[in-house]
Amino acid sequence: MSTRPLLNRRLNGMGSTIFAEMSALATATGAINLGQGFPDTDGPAEIAEAAVRAIREGRGNQYPPGPGIPELRTAIAEHQQRFYGLGYDPDGEVLVTAGATEAIAAAMLALLEPGDEVIAFEPFYDSYAACIAMAGATRVPLTLRAPDFRPDLDLLRAKVTPRTRLLLLNSPHNPTGMVLTPDELTAIAELACERDLLVVTDEVYEHLVFDGTHHPIAALPGMRERTVSISSAGKTFSFTGWKVGWVTASRELVAAVRTAKQYLTYVSAGPFQYAIAEALRLPDDYYADFCADLLRKRDLLDTGLRAAGFEVYEPQGTYFITTDITPFGEKDAYAFCRALPERCGVVAIPNSVFYDDPDAGRSQVRFTFCKQDAVLADAVARLERLGG
Ligand SMILES: *Cc1c(COP(=O)(O)O)cnc(C)c1O
């Protein structure tokens, strides 16, 4: 064998995701896993039944159409109209993907040339850095800083160069829980139009906004033709294992993303697509109850973390709470998270790994609250043993 490293330079340093590492630690130690964001209760029984029915009736058991089954594309278009007044043609302006993860990858691979710059908020959702790298492009972080994690829009403007091709947005933002305000969205949209930038926006937590409602940037003037909106059924319907995601965008942008997508997975999740078509049409009560339930859980964990001694940054959306461990006299979130199962039987995620700037998130730790109330209460009781 040659001495050349097997993993290419683009992926160097992206060994394995922190979620895999911390979930393995939870399994090995029997700790309560408030690390990876997956619910410990499945989504609606009637939606699970719809998937079973589709399999039994032979719907989606063979390769579904490349862009997604028509029933789901229609339901996605209806959802965008119903919640945001956005009109998309199910035939050409909607693309079904293997979760939001594939949509992000396909968008980066389709839209970027090597050498292009992508501005994204840091802390980054971890697949962003990898997908930008796989496309041969360069990430340019805009650091969100505690305590409120608002983006500095003057700094954003200053980071745009002639090489900037796109802005990769995420609101509600994982891991900080920051939700972009209508004013911030307007300023970002104006900048995108002025500098002729594409916008790729990850909105998987669109139905978990605790104050007010979600505002898609695609609805703003001049944005429809330059925005790729990405969402997914995983978080909204508590079926993260089904991996049904989607893109809505102009015909030209969808065609570009589809070109990359068709050689990644080709198609995915046949029978689940039928079930998610039904899920998207659930009445408003489903969405309202889902959000109210998670808000209650947020408050439960928020109160508990404060009582345990953490500095808590209350999230405006998502199902994560970012905290700071400085009150415990500790500074290194990664070391803290590695030791936490041993110390008190809880697993969390160090936000420090989502930053390029080594100082910005060094002492931040993220907990998820998409767990049963009893599990959250148990975790809080364990965390109190830290004696903060
Ligand atoms: C969970 C998550 C995803 C991945 O969504 P899938 O549909 O499971 O692929 C993408 N972006 C963010 C911000 C997430 O939290």
The ligand as an ORCA input file, in Angstrom:
! r2SCAN-3c Opt
* xyz 0 1
  C     -31.974     16.772     12.560
  C     -31.460     17.856     11.680
  C     -31.263     17.638     10.302
  C     -31.399     16.275      9.677
  O     -32.681     15.985      9.318
  P     -33.029     14.544      8.710
  O     -34.360     14.759      8.105
  O     -33.014     13.569      9.818
  O     -31.988     14.228      7.692
  C     -30.854     18.695      9.524
  N     -30.646     19.918     10.057
  C     -30.794     20.157     11.359
  C     -30.536     21.530     11.886
  C     -31.194     19.133     12.222
  O     -31.295     19.367     13.534
*
